[in-house]
Structures are given as C-alpha cells and as structure tokens.
Amino acid sequence: MYADLEMRDDQIRAFKSAMDKFQQERVSKPNGEMMGSVEDERTRQLESILSEVQFEKYQKWQADN
C-alpha cells in the first residue's frame, strides 16, 4: 500500500503511529469496539495524512483490494 500510494517516510511513520494508538485505545477502553472498525480508522487517518492525489489513489487501491 505504501508504495502504491507513493507515501513518504514521514507519512508512513505518522500513519503507523496513529494506527498503533487506535489499536491500543480499542484494547484498553471498555467500549473500544464502539470506536469503529480498523478499516474506517485507516481511511480516516490516511485522509488526514495523504495529499488529495494520494488519497484518490488510496480510494482506488481500496476498491481494487
């Protein structure tokens, strides 16, 4: 995915960090399951990290995979 979206190292680090934090919060909170799905969170995080062009590539990548 990272290569397909042409993500820079700083974008990859930000994405991994955000997803790790999300996973930790889901596990540690009693209602963690109500935080949404991993896929929804991935899309939300990538939308905030990627450029508009990269996010369009992500949407196509997501539909194809």
A tleap script that builds the chain and sets N, CA, C and O, in Angstrom:
source leaprc.protein.ff14SB
mol = sequence {
  NMET TYR ALA ASP LEU GLU MET ARG ASP ASP
  GLN ILE ARG ALA PHE LYS SER ALA MET ASP
  LYS PHE GLN GLN GLU ARG VAL SER LYS PRO
  ASN GLY GLU MET MET GLY SER VAL GLU ASP
  GLU ARG THR ARG GLN LEU GLU SER ILE LEU
  SER GLU VAL GLN PHE GLU LYS TYR GLN LYS
  TRP GLN ALA ASP CASN
}
set mol.1.N position { 0.822 -1.183 0.000 }
set mol.1.CA position { 0.000 0.000 0.000 }
set mol.1.C position { 0.869 1.249 0.000 }
set mol.1.O position { 0.599 2.196 -0.740 }
set mol.2.N position { 1.907 1.256 0.824 }
set mol.2.CA position { 2.752 2.452 0.928 }
set mol.2.C position { 3.358 2.815 -0.418 }
set mol.2.O position { 3.362 3.984 -0.806 }
set mol.3.N position { 3.867 1.821 -1.127 }
set mol.3.CA position { 4.480 2.072 -2.432 }
set mol.3.C position { 3.424 2.487 -3.454 }
set mol.3.O position { 3.655 3.401 -4.246 }
set mol.4.N position { 2.267 1.821 -3.440 }
set mol.4.CA position { 1.199 2.163 -4.384 }
set mol.4.C position { 0.737 3.606 -4.228 }
set mol.4.O position { 0.373 4.264 -5.202 }
set mol.5.N position { 0.757 4.087 -2.990 }
set mol.5.CA position { 0.302 5.454 -2.716 }
set mol.5.C position { 1.436 6.466 -2.756 }
set mol.5.O position { 1.222 7.666 -2.581 }
set mol.6.N position { 2.652 5.963 -2.990 }
set mol.6.CA position { 3.841 6.816 -3.032 }
set mol.6.C position { 3.974 7.646 -1.748 }
set mol.6.O position { 4.212 8.853 -1.781 }
set mol.7.N position { 3.810 6.946 -0.614 }
set mol.7.CA position { 3.888 7.621 0.685 }
set mol.7.C position { 5.344 7.892 1.051 }
set mol.7.O position { 6.226 7.061 0.834 }
set mol.8.N position { 5.565 9.071 1.608 }
set mol.8.CA position { 6.891 9.436 2.107 }
set mol.8.C position { 7.095 8.782 3.478 }
set mol.8.O position { 6.142 8.345 4.124 }
set mol.9.N position { 8.360 8.727 3.901 }
set mol.9.CA position { 8.690 8.122 5.197 }
set mol.9.C position { 7.943 8.789 6.341 }
set mol.9.O position { 7.459 8.103 7.241 }
set mol.10.N position { 7.839 10.128 6.324 }
set mol.10.CA position { 7.139 10.820 7.409 }
set mol.10.C position { 5.651 10.485 7.408 }
set mol.10.O position { 5.043 10.412 8.476 }
set mol.11.N position { 5.057 10.282 6.246 }
set mol.11.CA position { 3.648 9.901 6.172 }
set mol.11.C position { 3.454 8.489 6.713 }
set mol.11.O position { 2.489 8.218 7.427 }
set mol.12.N position { 4.361 7.604 6.376 }
set mol.12.CA position { 4.273 6.226 6.859 }
set mol.12.C position { 4.391 6.194 8.376 }
set mol.12.O position { 3.622 5.507 9.049 }
set mol.13.N position { 5.353 6.937 8.913 }
set mol.13.CA position { 5.521 6.982 10.383 }
set mol.13.C position { 4.270 7.539 11.056 }
set mol.13.O position { 3.818 6.996 12.064 }
set mol.14.N position { 3.710 8.611 10.514 }
set mol.14.CA position { 2.505 9.214 11.101 }
set mol.14.C position { 1.338 8.235 11.055 }
set mol.14.O position { 0.585 8.111 12.021 }
set mol.15.N position { 1.192 7.545 9.935 }
set mol.15.CA position { 0.102 6.580 9.794 }
set mol.15.C position { 0.262 5.414 10.773 }
set mol.15.O position { -0.689 5.044 11.462 }
set mol.16.N position { 1.460 4.842 10.834 }
set mol.16.CA position { 1.698 3.716 11.749 }
set mol.16.C position { 1.471 4.128 13.194 }
set mol.16.O position { 0.885 3.376 13.973 }
set mol.17.N position { 1.928 5.313 13.553 }
set mol.17.CA position { 1.761 5.803 14.911 }
set mol.17.C position { 0.278 5.978 15.250 }
set mol.17.O position { -0.167 5.581 16.327 }
set mol.18.N position { -0.478 6.568 14.335 }
set mol.18.CA position { -1.912 6.780 14.567 }
set mol.18.C position { -2.651 5.453 14.692 }
set mol.18.O position { -3.535 5.315 15.538 }
set mol.19.N position { -2.302 4.482 13.864 }
set mol.19.CA position { -2.980 3.191 13.915 }
set mol.19.C position { -2.602 2.418 15.177 }
set mol.19.O position { -3.447 1.737 15.759 }
set mol.20.N position { -1.350 2.515 15.605 }
set mol.20.CA position { -0.940 1.879 16.862 }
set mol.20.C position { -1.716 2.469 18.031 }
set mol.20.O position { -2.189 1.743 18.906 }
set mol.21.N position { -1.842 3.779 18.039 }
set mol.21.CA position { -2.586 4.458 19.109 }
set mol.21.C position { -4.043 4.016 19.100 }
set mol.21.O position { -4.615 3.751 20.157 }
set mol.22.N position { -4.642 3.936 17.931 }
set mol.22.CA position { -6.026 3.490 17.809 }
set mol.22.C position { -6.192 2.076 18.360 }
set mol.22.O position { -7.124 1.811 19.119 }
set mol.23.N position { -5.296 1.172 17.985 }
set mol.23.CA position { -5.380 -0.209 18.451 }
set mol.23.C position { -5.239 -0.286 19.973 }
set mol.23.O position { -5.965 -1.036 20.626 }
set mol.24.N position { -4.312 0.482 20.535 }
set mol.24.CA position { -4.115 0.476 21.992 }
set mol.24.C position { -5.358 0.997 22.701 }
set mol.24.O position { -5.762 0.450 23.727 }
set mol.25.N position { -5.963 2.046 22.164 }
set mol.25.CA position { -7.172 2.601 22.780 }
set mol.25.C position { -8.329 1.620 22.692 }
set mol.25.O position { -9.111 1.493 23.634 }
set mol.26.N position { -8.441 0.928 21.569 }
set mol.26.CA position { -9.515 -0.056 21.414 }
set mol.26.C position { -9.398 -1.164 22.444 }
set mol.26.O position { -10.402 -1.610 22.997 }
set mol.27.N position { -8.179 -1.608 22.703 }
set mol.27.CA position { -7.952 -2.712 23.635 }
set mol.27.C position { -8.142 -2.255 25.075 }
set mol.27.O position { -8.675 -2.996 25.902 }
set mol.28.N position { -7.710 -1.041 25.373 }
set mol.28.CA position { -7.702 -0.599 26.765 }
set mol.28.C position { -9.015 0.012 27.242 }
set mol.28.O position { -9.233 0.121 28.448 }
set mol.29.N position { -9.880 0.405 26.340 }
set mol.29.CA position { -11.146 1.017 26.754 }
set mol.29.C position { -12.251 -0.037 26.787 }
set mol.29.O position { -12.309 -0.914 25.926 }
set mol.30.N position { -13.121 0.057 27.782 }
set mol.30.CA position { -14.196 -0.926 27.893 }
set mol.30.C position { -15.114 -0.948 26.670 }
set mol.30.O position { -15.624 -2.002 26.290 }
set mol.31.N position { -15.321 0.210 26.060 }
set mol.31.CA position { -16.185 0.279 24.882 }
set mol.31.C position { -15.365 0.476 23.619 }
set mol.31.O position { -15.812 1.139 22.683 }
set mol.32.N position { -14.184 -0.086 23.586 }
set mol.32.CA position { -13.287 0.071 22.451 }
set mol.32.C position { -13.883 -0.379 21.136 }
set mol.32.O position { -13.571 0.163 20.075 }
set mol.33.N position { -14.753 -1.389 21.220 }
set mol.33.CA position { -15.372 -1.867 19.992 }
set mol.33.C position { -16.282 -0.822 19.364 }
set mol.33.O position { -16.611 -0.914 18.182 }
set mol.34.N position { -16.689 0.167 20.146 }
set mol.34.CA position { -17.567 1.215 19.635 }
set mol.34.C position { -16.786 2.337 18.944 }
set mol.34.O position { -17.378 3.305 18.468 }
set mol.35.N position { -15.480 2.207 18.891 }
set mol.35.CA position { -14.651 3.235 18.264 }
set mol.35.C position { -14.683 3.123 16.738 }
set mol.35.O position { -14.171 4.010 16.055 }
set mol.36.N position { -15.250 2.093 16.205 }
set mol.36.CA position { -15.297 1.894 14.767 }
set mol.36.C position { -14.333 0.809 14.333 }
set mol.36.O position { -13.546 0.291 15.125 }
set mol.37.N position { -14.413 0.484 13.071 }
set mol.37.CA position { -13.576 -0.591 12.546 }
set mol.37.C position { -12.173 -0.086 12.228 }
set mol.37.O position { -11.936 1.114 12.087 }
set mol.38.N position { -11.270 -1.023 12.123 }
set mol.38.CA position { -9.889 -0.696 11.755 }
set mol.38.C position { -9.869 -0.080 10.359 }
set mol.38.O position { -9.122 0.866 10.112 }
set mol.39.N position { -10.679 -0.606 9.449 }
set mol.39.CA position { -10.726 -0.084 8.090 }
set mol.39.C position { -11.208 1.367 8.075 }
set mol.39.O position { -10.662 2.199 7.351 }
set mol.40.N position { -12.232 1.666 8.876 }
set mol.40.CA position { -12.729 3.041 8.952 }
set mol.40.C position { -11.665 3.980 9.498 }
set mol.40.O position { -11.490 5.092 9.000 }
set mol.41.N position { -10.960 3.528 10.519 }
set mol.41.CA position { -9.908 4.347 11.119 }
set mol.41.C position { -8.759 4.536 10.135 }
set mol.41.O position { -8.196 5.626 10.036 }
set mol.42.N position { -8.412 3.477 9.408 }
set mol.42.CA position { -7.346 3.587 8.412 }
set mol.42.C position { -7.700 4.661 7.380 }
set mol.42.O position { -6.864 5.497 7.038 }
set mol.43.N position { -8.924 4.635 6.895 }
set mol.43.CA position { -9.361 5.624 5.904 }
set mol.43.C position { -9.331 7.028 6.496 }
set mol.43.O position { -8.872 7.970 5.850 }
set mol.44.N position { -9.817 7.164 7.717 }
set mol.44.CA position { -9.831 8.476 8.372 }
set mol.44.C position { -8.423 9.023 8.551 }
set mol.44.O position { -8.174 10.201 8.292 }
set mol.45.N position { -7.505 8.178 8.992 }
set mol.45.CA position { -6.122 8.621 9.201 }
set mol.45.C position { -5.441 8.970 7.879 }
set mol.45.O position { -4.754 9.986 7.778 }
set mol.46.N position { -5.635 8.127 6.875 }
set mol.46.CA position { -4.992 8.394 5.592 }
set mol.46.C position { -5.529 9.670 4.955 }
set mol.46.O position { -4.783 10.404 4.306 }
set mol.47.N position { -6.803 9.933 5.135 }
set mol.47.CA position { -7.376 11.167 4.581 }
set mol.47.C position { -6.701 12.398 5.179 }
set mol.47.O position { -6.525 13.406 4.496 }
set mol.48.N position { -6.325 12.315 6.446 }
set mol.48.CA position { -5.685 13.466 7.094 }
set mol.48.C position { -4.188 13.543 6.809 }
set mol.48.O position { -3.593 14.612 6.944 }
set mol.49.N position { -3.570 12.426 6.415 }
set mol.49.CA position { -2.116 12.377 6.214 }
set mol.49.C position { -1.729 12.569 4.744 }
set mol.49.O position { -0.744 13.241 4.440 }
set mol.50.N position { -2.495 11.987 3.855 }
set mol.50.CA position { -2.138 11.992 2.442 }
set mol.50.C position { -2.531 13.288 1.742 }
set mol.50.O position { -3.403 14.027 2.196 }
set mol.51.N position { -1.865 13.534 0.632 }
set mol.51.CA position { -2.290 14.639 -0.230 }
set mol.51.C position { -3.598 14.226 -0.910 }
set mol.51.O position { -3.997 13.063 -0.848 }
set mol.52.N position { -4.247 15.167 -1.545 }
set mol.52.CA position { -5.506 14.866 -2.222 }
set mol.52.C position { -5.303 13.806 -3.311 }
set mol.52.O position { -6.114 12.891 -3.452 }
set mol.53.N position { -4.227 13.936 -4.069 }
set mol.53.CA position { -3.923 12.976 -5.137 }
set mol.53.C position { -3.649 11.595 -4.548 }
set mol.53.O position { -4.134 10.590 -5.067 }
set mol.54.N position { -2.871 11.544 -3.463 }
set mol.54.CA position { -2.576 10.262 -2.825 }
set mol.54.C position { -3.854 9.629 -2.278 }
set mol.54.O position { -4.037 8.416 -2.378 }
set mol.55.N position { -4.735 10.440 -1.703 }
set mol.55.CA position { -5.961 9.884 -1.134 }
set mol.55.C position { -6.861 9.332 -2.236 }
set mol.55.O position { -7.532 8.319 -2.035 }
set mol.56.N position { -6.883 9.974 -3.381 }
set mol.56.CA position { -7.643 9.438 -4.513 }
set mol.56.C position { -7.065 8.085 -4.937 }
set mol.56.O position { -7.811 7.162 -5.263 }
set mol.57.N position { -5.735 7.973 -4.932 }
set mol.57.CA position { -5.092 6.691 -5.242 }
set mol.57.C position { -5.481 5.649 -4.191 }
set mol.57.O position { -5.720 4.488 -4.524 }
set mol.58.N position { -5.545 6.063 -2.930 }
set mol.58.CA position { -5.934 5.140 -1.864 }
set mol.58.C position { -7.345 4.622 -2.097 }
set mol.58.O position { -7.600 3.427 -1.948 }
set mol.59.N position { -8.264 5.510 -2.460 }
set mol.59.CA position { -9.647 5.082 -2.681 }
set mol.59.C position { -9.711 4.055 -3.808 }
set mol.59.O position { -10.454 3.077 -3.714 }
set mol.60.N position { -8.938 4.271 -4.873 }
set mol.60.CA position { -8.902 3.294 -5.962 }
set mol.60.C position { -8.259 1.999 -5.474 }
set mol.60.O position { -8.752 0.908 -5.764 }
set mol.61.N position { -7.154 2.121 -4.731 }
set mol.61.CA position { -6.468 0.943 -4.199 }
set mol.61.C position { -7.414 0.141 -3.308 }
set mol.61.O position { -7.458 -1.087 -3.384 }
set mol.62.N position { -8.165 0.839 -2.470 }
set mol.62.CA position { -9.090 0.174 -1.553 }
set mol.62.C position { -10.181 -0.577 -2.334 }
set mol.62.O position { -10.542 -1.697 -1.974 }
set mol.63.N position { -10.693 0.031 -3.379 }
set mol.63.CA position { -11.736 -0.621 -4.183 }
set mol.63.C position { -11.194 -1.856 -4.898 }
set mol.63.O position { -11.901 -2.850 -5.065 }
set mol.64.N position { -9.930 -1.780 -5.318 }
set mol.64.CA position { -9.320 -2.905 -6.038 }
set mol.64.C position { -8.874 -4.034 -5.117 }
set mol.64.O position { -8.731 -5.175 -5.556 }
set mol.65.N position { -8.655 -3.723 -3.844 }
set mol.65.CA position { -8.170 -4.734 -2.919 }
set mol.65.C position { -9.286 -5.063 -1.972 }
set mol.65.O position { -9.117 -5.901 -1.086 }
savepdb mol mol.pdb
quit
